[in-house]
Amino acid sequence: MADVKLLSGHSTSLDVNLVTPRGVVAHQAADGLAAPGELGMFELLPGHIPLLAALKPGVLTIAGKARVRYAVSSGYLRVDPAGAVEVLVEQAVLGGEVDVDKAKIELREAEAELGKWGDRPTDGDWKNLVNRVAWAQARIDAA
């Protein structure tokens, strides 16, 4: 089915491409997308203005014929003038493919290790632990 173009020249759907360093995880037309931005969750609809946003670990939801949830790690999201959406993240997994028990174990281990550090927001190792906690929680939330 061909996309119908609006009078403004924008498509009635988003062309979403979810990519990790290992390759394309998803490529589909969508009616909308909700993403975990660094400043909070946000939603994109067809016709959105060009945008570049930093993403934090969380749940990315692509709405098309069905709603599909992915756990994503940190990365970036870019909307180009034609409505194509590139989601570039370090890791992504389909919500239905998450090993919840493994993610819960990883979350507990990372939180315990983080608890030993105290509050050190400028330390690189501390930030890596925070990201491990967030990635484990994102997988649990997406499942």
N, C-alpha and C positions, 0 to 999 in steps of 0.2 A: 504494500500500500504506500503510495507516494505521500510525502508530507504536503499539507496544504499551507501555502504561504499567506501570511496576513498582509494587509495593505501596507503596513509599515515595513515590510520586507523581512520580518522575522518569522521563523518556523513556528508551527503549533506544537512542536515537541523539542526536547533537548536531545542532542546526540552525546550520550555519556560514554566516556572511555576511562575505566578504572585500571591503572597500571602500577605495577611494582617493578623493582629491578629485575625480577624473574620473568616479566612479561605481562601481557594483557590478562586481567582477571575477569573483566566484564566489558562488553561493548554493546550498548543497546539504546534504542530510542526510549525516551521517558517523558511522562507528563509533569514530573517534578523530581526534586532531589532535596533531601535534608542532610546537612553535613555538620560535623563537630568542629566549628571554627575555634581558633585560639581565644576569641572574645565571646564565645558561646555558640549555641546551635543556630543555624540559619537555613533558610529554604530558598531554592531557586525554582522559578517557573519559566516556561518558554517566553522568549522575548526579553530576558534579563539583559541588562547592560553589561558590557565587558567588565570583568572582575578578576582580581588575583587575591586569594585569601590563604593564610596559613592555617593548617589543620592540626588539631591535637588528637591523640588516640580517643576513639569513641565509635559510635555507630553511624554508618552512612546508609541512608535509606533511599533506594531508587524506586520511584513509583511509575509503573507502566501498566501493562495488562495485569500485573500483580505487583505487590510491594515486596521488594527484595532487600534484606538487611545484610550488611557486611560489617565485620569488625575491621577498622582501619587504624593504622598507627599514624604517627605524625607525617606531615607532608604538605602539599600545596594543592589548591584547586584553582583552575583558570577557566573563565568563560570567554570565548572569543566573540567577535561581532556577529558571526554567523550562527551563534547559539550552540557551538560545540563546547562540551565541558570535558576538560582533562583533569582527572583526579590522580595525582602522582603521590604515592605513599610508599613508605619502606616495606610495610606488610599489609596484607588484606586477606581475609578469609570469609567465605560465605557463612552467614549465621547458622545455617543448618548443618554445617560441617565442623563446627567448633566442638572440640573435646572439652566439655564443661568441667569434668572432674580434674583433668590436667590443668586447665586454666585456674581453677580454684586452688590447687596445690601451689602453682606458681605465684598466685596472688598472695597466699599466706606466707610463703617463703620470702618474697620480695618485701612485703610489709614488715616482717620480723627483722630482716636485714636493715631496712630503712629505719626502723625504730632504734637501732643501735647507733645510728649516726646523729640523731638529734636534728636540729634545724640548721643545715648548711647549704643555703640556696645558691652559693657561688661555686661550690665544689663540683667538678665534672662527674665524679663517681656518684655523688648524691643525685645529680640530675639523671644519670643513667638508671638508678634505682627507681626514681619517680616515674620515669618512662616505662620501666618494666611493670610497675604496679598499674599504671594507666592502660597498658596494652593487655594485661591479664583481665582487668575489669571490663575493657571494651569487648573482649571475646565473650565474657559471661553475659554482658548486656545484649549482645547481638544474637545469642543463642535462644 
